[in-house]
Amino acid sequence: MVLANLKDVLTKANEEKYAVGAFNVTDLNTARGIVAAAEELHSPVILQFAEVHDEYISIETVANMYLHLAKQSSVPVVVHLDHGVNFETIMKAVKLGFSSVMVDTSTLPLKENIAKVQEVVKIAHCLGLTVEGELGVMNAEDGSGRLDYNEMTDSFTNPDEAKIFVEETQVDALAIAFGTVHGLYRGKPNLNFDRIKEIKEQVGIPLVMHGGSGLSDEEYRQSIANGINKINYYSTMAYDVTNKLRTFLQENEEAYLTDIDVQVQNFVKENIMEKIEVFGSAGKA
């Protein structure tokens, strides 16, 4: 299968109102499990490497592994840089063969955010790559109890600003803030589904959910119905797989490292297949 980009997999998702899962990975076994899940369900999939994860594995190593998996897969696989903050990292991903990059300059004022994203879009589009931008402030759950899910409205993406942002940057997908948070939820999230719809009506392009871990199936489906087409999902999967692996090791004291490799792939595949079904991308490859 030819390596895909966001436009390849999200154009159809946008038209048919489903979402494609985007899964952060830092090791080969997890990546294999994700691709295996997508292949079994005939779904497109997005393998992501977050810039902040470079302390666990280098972007060069990731590129070699994930691009090989993508090119050998029977379904479309996007290799995407997640939360690219530094221009140097983004350009490194481009040079290494990533098919898509995210420019995360959302903490900057609107005009500066637009200018930074425009710079990357100009380069990426010339090379046939796609770009995801972000507008609004994504909060992160640190477990301290200080984050109030009901008091984040001021950080939500502004629909009018989203229209300006998309028109001036020509991004292929837009990550928006509407109540989700990065990390594992410590309480019940308060999502503004109407805000998704309002933004979608203004921009028309695929919208992205960050902080997609820990929501109910109904919250995923309602988000998709209102305009979300890419869902970033990592924390819950990583947590659940770790717990299953812990149980496996307790019950199999003579297990070898290779046994762990196999179990990680199986646990990840099982977890990701459940999400692919909920996101609606099964059978869409």
C-alpha positions in Angstrom: 0.0 0.0 0.0 1.3 3.5 -0.9 2.1 5.7 2.1 -0.9 8.0 2.7 -1.2 11.5 4.0 -4.1 13.2 5.9 -5.9 14.4 2.8 -5.9 10.8 1.4 -7.7 9.4 4.5 -9.6 12.4 5.9 -11.3 13.7 2.7 -13.6 10.6 2.7 -14.0 10.7 6.4 -15.2 14.3 6.2 -17.6 13.4 3.4 -19.0 10.3 5.1 -18.9 11.6 8.7 -16.6 9.2 10.4 -13.2 9.6 12.1 -9.8 8.0 11.5 -7.8 7.0 14.6 -4.5 8.7 15.2 -2.3 6.7 17.6 0.9 7.9 19.2 3.6 5.2 19.4 7.1 5.0 20.7 8.0 1.4 20.0 7.7 -1.2 17.2 5.5 -3.7 19.0 2.8 -1.0 19.6 3.0 0.1 16.0 2.6 -3.5 14.8 -0.4 -3.9 17.0 -2.0 -0.7 15.6 -1.4 -1.6 12.0 -2.6 -5.2 12.5 -5.9 -3.8 14.0 -6.3 -1.5 11.0 -5.6 -4.3 8.5 -8.0 -6.8 10.2 -10.8 -4.2 10.1 -9.8 -2.7 6.7 -9.5 0.7 8.1 -7.1 3.6 7.3 -4.9 4.5 10.3 -2.5 7.3 11.4 0.7 6.4 13.2 1.9 9.4 15.1 5.2 10.4 16.8 4.9 13.3 19.2 7.9 15.6 19.4 7.9 15.4 23.2 8.5 11.7 23.0 12.0 12.1 21.6 13.3 11.3 25.1 12.1 7.7 24.6 13.1 7.1 21.0 14.7 9.2 18.2 12.7 10.5 15.4 15.2 8.9 13.0 14.5 5.4 14.5 10.7 6.1 14.3 10.9 7.1 10.7 12.7 3.9 9.7 10.2 1.6 11.6 6.9 3.3 10.8 7.6 4.2 7.2 8.5 0.5 6.6 5.2 -0.7 8.3 3.2 1.8 6.3 4.6 0.8 3.0 4.1 -2.9 3.7 0.6 -2.5 5.0 -2.5 -3.6 3.1 -4.4 -0.4 4.3 -3.5 3.3 4.0 -1.2 4.4 6.8 -0.3 8.0 7.5 3.0 8.6 9.3 2.4 11.9 11.1 4.4 14.2 13.4 2.2 15.1 16.4 2.6 18.4 18.2 5.6 19.7 16.2 6.6 22.8 18.2 10.1 23.5 16.8 10.5 24.3 13.1 13.7 22.2 13.1 11.9 19.1 14.3 9.2 19.6 11.7 11.7 20.0 8.9 13.5 16.9 10.1 10.3 14.9 9.9 9.8 16.2 6.4 13.3 15.2 5.3 12.9 11.8 6.9 9.8 11.0 4.9 6.9 11.6 7.2 3.8 12.1 5.1 2.2 14.6 7.4 3.2 17.1 10.1 1.4 19.0 12.8 2.5 22.6 13.6 1.6 23.3 17.2 2.0 27.0 17.7 -1.4 27.4 19.3 0.0 29.2 22.4 1.0 32.2 20.1 -1.3 35.1 19.2 -3.5 34.4 16.2 -1.4 36.3 13.7 1.8 34.7 14.8 0.2 31.3 14.8 -1.0 31.8 11.3 2.5 33.0 10.1 4.3 30.0 11.6 1.8 27.5 10.1 1.9 29.3 6.7 5.7 28.8 6.5 5.3 25.0 7.0 2.3 24.7 4.7 4.2 26.4 1.8 7.0 23.8 2.1 4.9 20.7 2.8 2.3 21.2 0.1 5.1 21.6 -2.5 6.3 18.1 -1.5 2.8 16.5 -1.4 2.7 16.4 2.4 -0.2 17.5 4.6 -0.3 19.8 7.5 -2.4 19.9 10.7 -2.7 23.2 12.6 -4.1 23.9 16.1 -6.2 26.8 17.3 -7.4 27.2 20.9 -5.7 26.0 24.1 -5.6 22.3 24.9 -5.4 21.7 28.7 -3.5 18.8 30.2 -4.5 16.7 33.1 -1.6 16.4 35.6 -3.6 14.7 38.4 -3.2 17.6 40.8 -7.0 18.3 40.9 -6.5 21.9 39.8 -8.1 21.4 36.4 -11.8 22.2 36.4 -13.4 20.6 33.3 -16.4 23.0 33.6 -14.3 26.2 33.6 -12.4 25.9 30.3 -14.7 27.8 28.0 -12.4 30.7 27.5 -9.7 28.4 26.0 -12.1 26.9 23.4 -11.5 27.5 19.7 -13.3 30.6 18.4 -15.3 29.7 15.2 -14.6 33.1 13.6 -10.9 32.9 14.3 -10.9 29.3 12.9 -12.3 30.6 9.6 -9.6 33.2 9.3 -6.9 30.7 10.4 -8.0 28.1 7.8 -8.4 30.6 4.9 -5.0 32.1 5.5 -3.0 29.0 6.2 -4.7 26.5 3.9 -4.1 23.7 6.5 -5.5 20.3 5.7 -6.9 19.6 9.2 -7.5 21.7 12.2 -7.1 20.6 15.8 -9.7 22.4 18.0 -10.3 22.9 21.7 -13.9 22.1 22.9 -13.4 20.5 26.3 -11.1 17.5 25.9 -7.8 17.4 27.8 -4.5 15.6 27.3 -3.9 12.6 29.6 -6.2 10.5 31.7 -9.4 12.2 32.9 -9.7 12.6 36.7 -13.4 13.5 36.4 -16.2 13.7 33.9 -15.3 15.8 30.9 -17.6 18.6 29.8 -17.6 18.7 26.0 -19.1 21.5 23.9 -20.5 19.6 20.9 -22.2 22.7 19.5 -18.7 24.4 19.4 -17.5 21.6 17.1 -20.5 22.1 14.8 -20.1 25.9 14.7 -16.4 25.6 13.7 -17.2 23.0 11.1 -19.8 25.3 9.5 -17.1 28.0 9.3 -14.2 26.0 7.9 -15.5 22.8 6.3 -12.2 20.9 6.5 -11.5 17.9 8.7 -11.4 18.7 12.4 -9.2 17.0 14.9 -9.8 15.9 18.5 -6.8 16.0 20.8 -7.0 14.4 24.2 -9.2 11.7 22.8 -8.5 9.2 25.6 -11.1 8.2 28.2 -14.3 9.3 26.6 -17.4 7.3 26.4 -18.4 5.7 23.1 -21.4 8.1 22.9 -19.1 11.1 23.4 -16.9 9.9 20.5 -19.9 9.4 18.3 -21.4 12.7 19.1 -18.1 14.5 18.4 -17.9 12.8 15.1 -21.5 13.6 14.2 -20.7 17.3 14.8 -17.6 17.4 12.6 -14.6 15.5 14.2 -12.7 13.4 11.6 -9.4 12.6 13.3 -9.2 11.4 16.9 -5.9 11.3 18.7 -5.9 8.5 21.2 -3.0 7.3 23.3 -3.1 7.6 27.1 -5.9 5.2 27.8 -4.5 2.6 25.4 -1.0 2.9 27.0 -2.5 2.6 30.5 -4.8 -0.3 29.7 -2.1 -2.3 27.8 0.3 -1.8 30.7 -2.1 -3.2 33.2 -2.9 -6.2 31.0 0.8 -6.8 30.6 1.3 -6.6 34.4 -1.4 -9.2 34.9 0.2 -11.4 32.2 3.6 -11.3 33.9 2.1 -12.1 37.3 0.4 -15.1 35.9 3.4 -16.2 33.7 6.6 -16.0 35.9 8.7 -17.8 33.3 7.8 -15.5 30.4 10.6 -14.3 28.2 11.1 -10.9 26.6 9.8 -12.3 23.3 6.6 -13.4 25.0 6.2 -9.8 26.2 6.6 -8.6 22.6 3.8 -10.8 21.4 1.5 -9.8 24.2 2.0 -6.1 23.7 1.1 -6.5 20.0 -2.0 -8.5 20.9 -3.2 -6.2 23.7 -2.7 -3.1 21.5 -4.4 -4.7 18.6 -7.4 -5.6 20.7 -7.6 -2.1 22.2 -7.3 -0.3 18.9 -9.8 -2.5 17.1 -12.4 -1.4 19.7 -11.7 2.2 18.9 -11.7 1.8 15.1 -15.2 0.3 15.4 -16.5 3.2 17.5 -14.8 5.8 15.2 -16.6 4.3 12.2 -13.6 3.8 10.0 -13.9 0.0 9.8 -14.2 -1.1 6.2 -13.3 2.4 4.8 -9.8 1.5 3.6 
